[in-house]
Amino acid sequence: MRDYLALGASLMLAFIVWLVHNLSLDYSSLVQRSVIVTCEIDGHSNLSAGPSEIAASCQMNGFDLIGVRTSSRHPSGLKVEREDMHHKDGDLFYMTSADLTKYFHEIFTDKSRLEYFVSDTVFFVFNSVEYKKVPVQPTSNIDFRPQYMSVGGLKIQPDSVLVYGNKEVIDEVDVVYTELLRLHDLDSEHYGKLKIKSIPGVRISARTVDYSIVAVRYVQRETQVPVKVVGVPEGLRVKVLPSNATLRYRMRFPADVSMDRTFVAVDYEDFVNSIKGKCIGHVEDLPGEVLQYELQREVFDCLLETE
């Protein structure tokens, strides 16, 4: 009896060794996977309407071959970059075998080797959906070191996104907001990513935006600049009071600029259309090195002079 048991155990062990050995070998075989694709396509759902079949001749070991054929009963997810998904017509899109090669290991297994795809083209349906384009509004709480300020403010990219959903819902969405950015005592360039806040019932084409802000050291100065009326017809004279204005400005440190050509302009047409001759002035010929400026007075009195 013991001899029979020993023989049976030996045969079983031999079978296991044989099976493991054979399953460890590489085989060339046709395999097929069913996939549902995720892809960001303007004006369409980001999820394909149904599974698509992808078949290929692959080399893989027996263990992986059994795993692929077992899992092929259920669709798997595949995320595809927009440039790899081509528009055919309406809601119909496609990928070529060259496009699919990039995702081969995600579709099948990491250890498998591609011989060829059975079909040169695989089609997918992405249903059209309601959408519109809205701006992204960054929310921030930023302060700077003394004598430092931003140049150009907080910049984001992209500055607008597409929102998808039921028409009644997205009609109420005019802007999307980022999470709060907190920066304290800023004195240099800073950049990173900001998450976009989600909106219930709405899909947003981007989850994050890139942001950047530049802080520079500045000096603040003050000068007197002349006030001039521009666009006065020939033969007329317009007097403006006061004839000089105080301009306070900031420029990057260290720097020194000439304000000799800078002046405050008052448009003659504004004077003609004014009720009491009060006109708003605007600064002209400001040097490019000036980061920020402020007129101590913006409204000026204009009088038409007679001979």
Buried (B, 14 or more C-beta within 10 A) or exposed (E): EEEEEEEEEEEEEEEEEEEEEEBEEBEEBEBEBBBBBBBBBEEBBBBBEEBBEBBBBBBBBBEBBEBBEEBBEEBBEBEBEEEBBEEEEEBEBBBBBEBBBEBBEBBBBEEBBBEEBBEEEBEBBBEEBBBEEBEBBBEBEBEBEEEBBBEEEBBBEEEBBBBBBEEEBBEEBEEBEBEEBEBEEBEEEBEEEBEBEEBEEBBBBBEBBEBEBBBBBBBBBEEEBEBBBBEBEEEEEBEBEEEBBEBEBBBBEEEEBEBEEBBBBBBBEBBBEBEEBEBEBEBEEBBEEBBEEEBEEEEBBBEBEEE
